[in-house]
Amino acid sequence: FHGIFPSHKEILIHGGDGLKRVDLQSSISHEEIHPEIKLKSSVQVLRPTESRVVTLGACRDIIPPNRPTFELQLQYAINIPKATEITLNLPMLSEALYESELESQLWLLFDSNKRLVGSGDAYPSRWAVKVEKG
């Protein structure tokens, strides 16, 4: 065995693409291969089923000089076919903390019974949540 190298180091397949071509190359001689592919992760793009902007009214939520802060509440309906680990990501907000015009970022994940399953902030890669089927 002399080694075979793929044309792409990391293979990303977008759901709308259908098929993805990967060329394999051996630099020394012809090799017989038996390729096998395993999906490591899946990305699911969702639209909120409900959304609303709420004015926060507590004293701690007022920014001088007497400016209120607001909360964007988004609700999504997803069905998890089997127990898995998920990472929530809002691309326009992710990785932006101090350079953002937003006061803060915090997400809360609830199950269908309104029980808190997990939470996170502006850095999605730090907050993977294990969820059960449902």
ChimeraX commands (.cxc) that place a marker at each C-alpha (Angstrom):
marker #1 position 0.00,0.00,0.00 radius 0.5
marker #1 position 1.49,3.33,-1.08 radius 0.5
marker #1 position -1.24,5.74,-0.07 radius 0.5
marker #1 position -4.20,7.29,-1.79 radius 0.5
marker #1 position -5.13,10.93,-1.42 radius 0.5
marker #1 position -8.58,12.50,-1.92 radius 0.5
marker #1 position -9.02,15.67,-3.96 radius 0.5
marker #1 position -10.62,17.34,-0.92 radius 0.5
marker #1 position -9.27,17.04,2.61 radius 0.5
marker #1 position -12.72,17.64,4.09 radius 0.5
marker #1 position -15.82,16.63,2.17 radius 0.5
marker #1 position -18.93,18.73,2.67 radius 0.5
marker #1 position -22.17,17.76,0.95 radius 0.5
marker #1 position -24.94,20.35,0.88 radius 0.5
marker #1 position -28.43,18.83,0.86 radius 0.5
marker #1 position -29.35,20.63,-2.37 radius 0.5
marker #1 position -26.28,19.35,-4.24 radius 0.5
marker #1 position -27.37,15.74,-4.51 radius 0.5
marker #1 position -24.05,14.14,-5.42 radius 0.5
marker #1 position -20.48,15.15,-4.59 radius 0.5
marker #1 position -17.52,14.10,-6.70 radius 0.5
marker #1 position -14.30,13.11,-4.95 radius 0.5
marker #1 position -11.26,12.17,-7.01 radius 0.5
marker #1 position -8.70,9.80,-5.49 radius 0.5
marker #1 position -5.08,9.81,-6.55 radius 0.5
marker #1 position -2.13,7.54,-5.91 radius 0.5
marker #1 position 1.24,9.12,-6.60 radius 0.5
marker #1 position 3.20,5.89,-7.07 radius 0.5
marker #1 position 1.11,3.14,-8.67 radius 0.5
marker #1 position -2.41,1.92,-9.37 radius 0.5
marker #1 position -4.23,0.82,-6.24 radius 0.5
marker #1 position -7.39,-1.18,-5.72 radius 0.5
marker #1 position -9.71,0.48,-3.26 radius 0.5
marker #1 position -12.99,-0.26,-1.49 radius 0.5
marker #1 position -14.33,3.15,-0.49 radius 0.5
marker #1 position -16.59,3.54,2.53 radius 0.5
marker #1 position -18.35,6.71,3.61 radius 0.5
marker #1 position -19.75,7.54,7.03 radius 0.5
marker #1 position -21.66,10.73,7.76 radius 0.5
marker #1 position -20.12,12.53,10.71 radius 0.5
marker #1 position -22.68,15.31,11.03 radius 0.5
marker #1 position -25.76,16.73,9.39 radius 0.5
marker #1 position -26.87,20.35,9.03 radius 0.5
marker #1 position -30.57,21.13,9.06 radius 0.5
marker #1 position -31.65,24.66,8.17 radius 0.5
marker #1 position -34.82,25.71,9.99 radius 0.5
marker #1 position -37.23,28.62,9.93 radius 0.5
marker #1 position -38.93,29.67,13.14 radius 0.5
marker #1 position -42.55,28.64,13.59 radius 0.5
marker #1 position -43.10,31.63,15.88 radius 0.5
marker #1 position -41.20,34.86,16.50 radius 0.5
marker #1 position -41.69,37.94,18.63 radius 0.5
marker #1 position -39.75,40.85,20.07 radius 0.5
marker #1 position -40.30,41.49,23.79 radius 0.5
marker #1 position -39.30,44.62,25.73 radius 0.5
marker #1 position -37.47,43.61,28.89 radius 0.5
marker #1 position -38.71,45.70,31.81 radius 0.5
marker #1 position -36.63,44.84,34.88 radius 0.5
marker #1 position -34.27,47.49,36.30 radius 0.5
marker #1 position -31.27,45.39,35.27 radius 0.5
marker #1 position -32.48,45.49,31.64 radius 0.5
marker #1 position -32.39,49.31,31.33 radius 0.5
marker #1 position -29.31,50.82,29.69 radius 0.5
marker #1 position -28.43,54.42,30.64 radius 0.5
marker #1 position -29.92,56.87,29.87 radius 0.5
marker #1 position -33.18,54.98,30.43 radius 0.5
marker #1 position -32.98,52.88,27.21 radius 0.5
marker #1 position -34.79,49.49,27.32 radius 0.5
marker #1 position -33.34,46.27,25.97 radius 0.5
marker #1 position -35.29,43.85,23.83 radius 0.5
marker #1 position -35.44,40.09,23.52 radius 0.5
marker #1 position -36.01,38.23,20.26 radius 0.5
marker #1 position -37.88,35.02,20.98 radius 0.5
marker #1 position -37.85,32.40,18.22 radius 0.5
marker #1 position -39.62,29.07,18.40 radius 0.5
marker #1 position -38.72,26.12,16.16 radius 0.5
marker #1 position -40.46,22.78,15.70 radius 0.5
marker #1 position -38.03,19.93,15.14 radius 0.5
marker #1 position -38.36,16.18,15.38 radius 0.5
marker #1 position -35.34,14.17,16.51 radius 0.5
marker #1 position -35.60,10.61,15.04 radius 0.5
marker #1 position -33.06,9.14,17.51 radius 0.5
marker #1 position -30.94,10.26,20.45 radius 0.5
marker #1 position -28.16,12.48,19.17 radius 0.5
marker #1 position -25.98,15.49,19.91 radius 0.5
marker #1 position -26.99,18.83,18.38 radius 0.5
marker #1 position -25.32,22.22,18.13 radius 0.5
marker #1 position -27.50,25.29,17.65 radius 0.5
marker #1 position -26.03,27.95,15.41 radius 0.5
marker #1 position -27.37,31.33,14.28 radius 0.5
marker #1 position -24.75,32.19,11.63 radius 0.5
marker #1 position -25.34,35.96,11.59 radius 0.5
marker #1 position -24.82,36.13,15.35 radius 0.5
marker #1 position -22.31,33.36,15.99 radius 0.5
marker #1 position -18.79,34.26,17.00 radius 0.5
marker #1 position -19.79,37.93,17.41 radius 0.5
marker #1 position -19.71,39.09,21.01 radius 0.5
marker #1 position -17.98,42.38,21.72 radius 0.5
marker #1 position -18.10,43.56,18.10 radius 0.5
marker #1 position -21.86,43.02,18.00 radius 0.5
marker #1 position -24.45,45.75,18.46 radius 0.5
marker #1 position -26.47,43.27,20.47 radius 0.5
marker #1 position -26.23,43.42,24.25 radius 0.5
marker #1 position -25.85,39.67,24.62 radius 0.5
marker #1 position -26.74,36.33,23.13 radius 0.5
marker #1 position -28.30,33.45,24.99 radius 0.5
marker #1 position -30.29,30.54,23.66 radius 0.5
marker #1 position -32.37,28.09,25.65 radius 0.5
marker #1 position -33.48,24.71,24.32 radius 0.5
marker #1 position -36.71,23.21,25.68 radius 0.5
marker #1 position -38.36,19.89,24.96 radius 0.5
marker #1 position -42.02,19.47,23.99 radius 0.5
marker #1 position -42.97,19.53,27.71 radius 0.5
marker #1 position -41.26,22.95,28.17 radius 0.5
marker #1 position -38.42,21.43,30.22 radius 0.5
marker #1 position -35.00,23.04,29.80 radius 0.5
marker #1 position -32.68,20.70,27.89 radius 0.5
marker #1 position -29.70,23.00,27.35 radius 0.5
marker #1 position -28.45,26.54,26.85 radius 0.5
marker #1 position -25.57,28.39,25.24 radius 0.5
marker #1 position -24.27,31.70,23.95 radius 0.5
marker #1 position -22.41,33.30,21.02 radius 0.5
marker #1 position -19.99,30.40,20.48 radius 0.5
marker #1 position -21.99,27.40,19.16 radius 0.5
marker #1 position -19.04,24.99,19.02 radius 0.5
marker #1 position -18.81,25.13,22.84 radius 0.5
marker #1 position -22.42,24.14,23.48 radius 0.5
marker #1 position -23.35,20.75,22.04 radius 0.5
marker #1 position -26.49,19.33,23.67 radius 0.5
marker #1 position -27.37,15.65,23.90 radius 0.5
marker #1 position -31.05,15.14,23.16 radius 0.5
marker #1 position -33.35,12.15,23.26 radius 0.5
marker #1 position -35.67,10.96,20.51 radius 0.5
marker #1 position -38.76,13.10,20.08 radius 0.5
marker link #1:1,2 radius 0.2
marker link #1:2,3 radius 0.2
marker link #1:3,4 radius 0.2
marker link #1:4,5 radius 0.2
marker link #1:5,6 radius 0.2
marker link #1:6,7 radius 0.2
marker link #1:7,8 radius 0.2
marker link #1:8,9 radius 0.2
marker link #1:9,10 radius 0.2
marker link #1:10,11 radius 0.2
marker link #1:11,12 radius 0.2
marker link #1:12,13 radius 0.2
marker link #1:13,14 radius 0.2
marker link #1:14,15 radius 0.2
marker link #1:15,16 radius 0.2
marker link #1:16,17 radius 0.2
marker link #1:17,18 radius 0.2
marker link #1:18,19 radius 0.2
marker link #1:19,20 radius 0.2
marker link #1:20,21 radius 0.2
marker link #1:21,22 radius 0.2
marker link #1:22,23 radius 0.2
marker link #1:23,24 radius 0.2
marker link #1:24,25 radius 0.2
marker link #1:25,26 radius 0.2
marker link #1:26,27 radius 0.2
marker link #1:27,28 radius 0.2
marker link #1:28,29 radius 0.2
marker link #1:29,30 radius 0.2
marker link #1:30,31 radius 0.2
marker link #1:31,32 radius 0.2
marker link #1:32,33 radius 0.2
marker link #1:33,34 radius 0.2
marker link #1:34,35 radius 0.2
marker link #1:35,36 radius 0.2
marker link #1:36,37 radius 0.2
marker link #1:37,38 radius 0.2
marker link #1:38,39 radius 0.2
marker link #1:39,40 radius 0.2
marker link #1:40,41 radius 0.2
marker link #1:41,42 radius 0.2
marker link #1:42,43 radius 0.2
marker link #1:43,44 radius 0.2
marker link #1:44,45 radius 0.2
marker link #1:45,46 radius 0.2
marker link #1:46,47 radius 0.2
marker link #1:47,48 radius 0.2
marker link #1:48,49 radius 0.2
marker link #1:49,50 radius 0.2
marker link #1:50,51 radius 0.2
marker link #1:51,52 radius 0.2
marker link #1:52,53 radius 0.2
marker link #1:53,54 radius 0.2
marker link #1:54,55 radius 0.2
marker link #1:55,56 radius 0.2
marker link #1:56,57 radius 0.2
marker link #1:57,58 radius 0.2
marker link #1:58,59 radius 0.2
marker link #1:59,60 radius 0.2
marker link #1:60,61 radius 0.2
marker link #1:61,62 radius 0.2
marker link #1:62,63 radius 0.2
marker link #1:63,64 radius 0.2
marker link #1:64,65 radius 0.2
marker link #1:65,66 radius 0.2
marker link #1:66,67 radius 0.2
marker link #1:67,68 radius 0.2
marker link #1:68,69 radius 0.2
marker link #1:69,70 radius 0.2
marker link #1:70,71 radius 0.2
marker link #1:71,72 radius 0.2
marker link #1:72,73 radius 0.2
marker link #1:73,74 radius 0.2
marker link #1:74,75 radius 0.2
marker link #1:75,76 radius 0.2
marker link #1:76,77 radius 0.2
marker link #1:77,78 radius 0.2
marker link #1:78,79 radius 0.2
marker link #1:79,80 radius 0.2
marker link #1:80,81 radius 0.2
marker link #1:81,82 radius 0.2
marker link #1:82,83 radius 0.2
marker link #1:83,84 radius 0.2
marker link #1:84,85 radius 0.2
marker link #1:85,86 radius 0.2
marker link #1:86,87 radius 0.2
marker link #1:87,88 radius 0.2
marker link #1:88,89 radius 0.2
marker link #1:89,90 radius 0.2
marker link #1:90,91 radius 0.2
marker link #1:91,92 radius 0.2
marker link #1:92,93 radius 0.2
marker link #1:93,94 radius 0.2
marker link #1:94,95 radius 0.2
marker link #1:95,96 radius 0.2
marker link #1:96,97 radius 0.2
marker link #1:97,98 radius 0.2
marker link #1:98,99 radius 0.2
marker link #1:99,100 radius 0.2
marker link #1:100,101 radius 0.2
marker link #1:101,102 radius 0.2
marker link #1:102,103 radius 0.2
marker link #1:103,104 radius 0.2
marker link #1:104,105 radius 0.2
marker link #1:105,106 radius 0.2
marker link #1:106,107 radius 0.2
marker link #1:107,108 radius 0.2
marker link #1:108,109 radius 0.2
marker link #1:109,110 radius 0.2
marker link #1:110,111 radius 0.2
marker link #1:111,112 radius 0.2
marker link #1:112,113 radius 0.2
marker link #1:113,114 radius 0.2
marker link #1:114,115 radius 0.2
marker link #1:115,116 radius 0.2
marker link #1:116,117 radius 0.2
marker link #1:117,118 radius 0.2
marker link #1:118,119 radius 0.2
marker link #1:119,120 radius 0.2
marker link #1:120,121 radius 0.2
marker link #1:121,122 radius 0.2
marker link #1:122,123 radius 0.2
marker link #1:123,124 radius 0.2
marker link #1:124,125 radius 0.2
marker link #1:125,126 radius 0.2
marker link #1:126,127 radius 0.2
marker link #1:127,128 radius 0.2
marker link #1:128,129 radius 0.2
marker link #1:129,130 radius 0.2
marker link #1:130,131 radius 0.2
marker link #1:131,132 radius 0.2
marker link #1:132,133 radius 0.2
marker link #1:133,134 radius 0.2
view
